[in-house]
Structure formats: C-alpha cells, structure tokens
Amino acid sequence: MSIRIFVTGGTFDKEYNELNGKLHFQNTLIPELLKMGRSRLDIQVRTLMMIDSLEMTDVDRNIIVESCTRSEENKIIITHGTDTMCETAHELAKENLDKTIVLTGAMIPIRFGSSDGLFNLGSALAYVQTLPSGVYIAMNGRFFNWDNVRKNRQTGYFEELA
C-alpha cells in the first residue's frame, strides 16, 4: 500500500527569517520528518504549493482536488494550513472520491521545536491506513469527519460541531 502526501504549505512548513522577523516558506520538511519518525511506509511526497491557507484561492483548492482525483494512490494525506483546512476538506468531499483523504497541519511551525506537527503527521499516517474511504481532518491526536469539525480559534484546538 502506497501513501501519497500532498504538501500545500501552512504553518507546518513555515520557517523564521532572523533578519526581518517574519515567517516564510523554503522547502517542505516532510521528508525530514518521515526520516525523523523512522517511517517504514511506502510514501510518495509531492509539493503542490507552499502558501498560507488564508491566501489559498479557489484555483489553489482546485489544484488540490484535481491532484487527489488523478492520484494513483487511494490513501492520501494533505498537509495544509489550519485556518482554511475545513474549506478544502469540503471541496474534496464534494468529489465523492473512493479514496481515504486525511488533511493535517500544525499550530506551531516544525522548525520551532515545540510543534505539534510531527505528532499530527504520525496520527494522519495511522488514520489514512485504517479509516474507510472519505475525507477527514487529523489534529490533536483525533480524527474528525470533514463535515463535523471546526477550528476553535479561542483554544487553538479542532473540535466536533455536535
């Protein structure tokens, strides 16, 4: 079983620029994280874009949907910014693909050391292998169905709607 990881950016892959004090993107850290986690899975990584999800457009979401549709793998993880992850999950769910798609991200950049990203990636890898076809969000050690989740901006955690 091969797993496809599509990288879209988000806090997950942001790095700190010491000169101007701003966060920016260079390259995805996913291969490094898989190595750090000692993953023994057959994983194919492809970077689709490196953007903050607040800047994501309908065109960007269409690229994500088309990439999932065309993917030979039926187990897909998407690293994504947490602010609009639910919107992208909704667009994917409308396609009703016979694939297991798990979106995950991080509240703190990986490079900061205290990030939740490695934990969320590990959880997503477990969930994508065990959940039935559908679209899910994996954050904070839990998985959520795409249509029953929101990011609580006060607590910084994802939670069920009902």
GISUL-V610553 format. One record per pair of residues at least 12 apart in sequence whose C-alpha atoms are under 8 Angstrom apart, sorted by the first residue. I is the first residue (numbers start at 1). J is the second residue. If there is no record, write none. Layout:
i;j
I;J
I;J
//
This chain:
i;j
1;42
2;41
2;42
2;43
2;44
2;73
2;75
3;41
3;42
3;43
3;44
3;73
3;74
3;75
3;76
3;77
4;43
4;44
4;45
4;46
4;71
4;73
4;75
4;76
4;77
5;43
5;44
5;45
5;46
5;76
5;77
5;78
5;79
6;45
6;46
6;47
6;48
6;64
6;76
6;77
6;78
6;79
7;28
7;45
7;46
7;47
7;48
7;49
7;50
7;78
7;79
7;80
8;47
8;48
8;49
8;50
8;51
8;78
8;79
8;80
8;81
9;25
9;28
9;49
9;50
9;51
9;52
9;53
9;79
9;80
9;81
10;50
10;51
10;52
10;53
10;79
10;80
10;81
10;82
10;105
10;106
11;52
11;80
11;81
11;82
11;105
11;106
11;107
11;108
11;109
11;110
12;79
12;80
12;81
12;105
12;106
12;107
12;108
12;109
12;110
12;117
13;25
13;26
13;27
13;28
13;29
13;50
13;109
13;110
13;111
14;26
14;109
14;110
14;111
15;109
15;111
16;111
25;50
25;51
28;47
28;50
29;110
30;45
31;45
33;118
37;118
37;122
48;63
48;64
52;81
53;80
53;81
53;82
53;83
53;84
53;85
54;81
54;83
54;84
61;88
61;91
65;91
65;92
65;95
69;97
74;98
74;99
74;100
74;101
75;99
75;100
75;101
75;128
75;129
76;99
76;100
76;101
76;102
76;128
77;101
77;102
77;103
77;104
77;124
77;125
77;128
78;101
78;102
78;103
78;104
79;103
79;104
79;105
80;103
80;104
80;105
81;105
81;106
82;104
82;105
82;106
82;107
82;151
83;151
85;103
85;104
85;137
86;137
86;146
86;149
86;150
89;103
89;135
89;136
89;137
89;146
90;146
90;147
92;135
93;134
93;135
93;146
96;134
97;133
97;134
98;133
98;134
99;132
99;133
99;134
100;128
100;131
100;132
100;133
100;134
100;135
100;136
101;128
101;133
101;134
101;135
101;136
102;124
102;127
102;128
102;135
102;136
102;137
102;138
103;124
103;135
103;136
103;137
103;138
104;120
104;121
104;124
104;137
104;138
104;139
105;117
105;120
105;121
105;138
105;139
106;120
106;139
107;156
116;140
119;140
119;141
120;138
120;139
120;140
120;141
123;138
123;139
123;141
123;142
124;138
127;143
137;149
139;157
139;158
140;157
140;158
144;159
144;160
148;160
148;161
148;162
149;161
//
